[in-house]
Amino acid sequence: MAEPLTIQAQGTPNPNAAKFTLNRVIAAQGTTYRDAAAAEAAWAKGLLIIPGVAQIFAVNNFISVTKRPEADWNQIGPQIEAVLQQAFA
């Protein structure tokens, strides 16, 4: 049985970006997603349709999420974690 998924959210020096570290490899190569319609990965689509999410970057075991300046981390953070739980648990 696989180890339970853990997600650790951290702020960054940019107040509009946060880093989500998982105990899973997300992407072997660094990939940036800006458009839900063009995103190949279902989890990337799921993140990009969250209102306020502008861009995501994934490499190794972490995802950097950039939000629009007017978006509130308190509202979108739990939605981001829910998408990641569903995709990688």
N, C-alpha and C positions, 0 to 999 in steps of 0.2 A: 504494500500500500504506500502511496506517495506521501511524503511529508506534508503536513498542513501548510497551506499558503500563508505567508506573512507579508504584510505590506507596511513599509515604514515611510511616512511622508515627512519631508524636510523642506523648510524654506530655502531660498537662495538669495544672493545679494540683489537680484532683480525681484521686486515685490510682485511682479506679474508672472513669475515662474516658480514652480515647485517641483521637487524631485521625489519620485515614488520608487523606492527600492523594494524589489521582490526577491524571494528566495527561489526564483526560477529564472532561466535564461529567456529573455523576451526576443532579442534579435542578435544574431551573430555579427551582423554589420550594422553600423549606424544608419538609421533611416528616419527621415523627417516626413511627417504627414501634415498637410494643411487643408485638405479637401476630403470630406467624408465619401463623396461619390467616387473619388479616385483611389481611396485607400484599399489596398488588397486585403489587409488583415481585418477580420471582423471586430477584434477588440479596438483597433484604431478607429474604425467607423463609429463604434459605440462611444468612444471618447469625444470624437469630433462633433457628434450631434448634440452633446450637452451644451445648452445655451451658455455662452461666455467663453468656451474653450476655443482658442484661436489656432493653436499649433501644438503638435507633440513630436518629440524626438525620442527614439528608443535605441538602446544599444546594451548589449550584455544583459544585466539584470535590473536595469533601471529605465524609467520613463520620465522625461522632463515634460511637464505640461505648462504651456504658456496661455494665460487667460487674457481676455480683453480687459482694459483698465477699469471699466465700469462693473465687471463681474466681481462677486464676493466669494472668497475661498470658503467661507463657512457654508455657503450654499452648494458650490460645485464640488468641493472636496469629497463629501460623502458619496456623491454620484460617481465620481471618478473611481473611488475605492470599490463601489458596487459593481461597476463594469469590469474592473480588474479581477475581483473575486469570481464573478461569473465566468470570465474567460480563462482564468488560470488555476482555479481551485481544483 
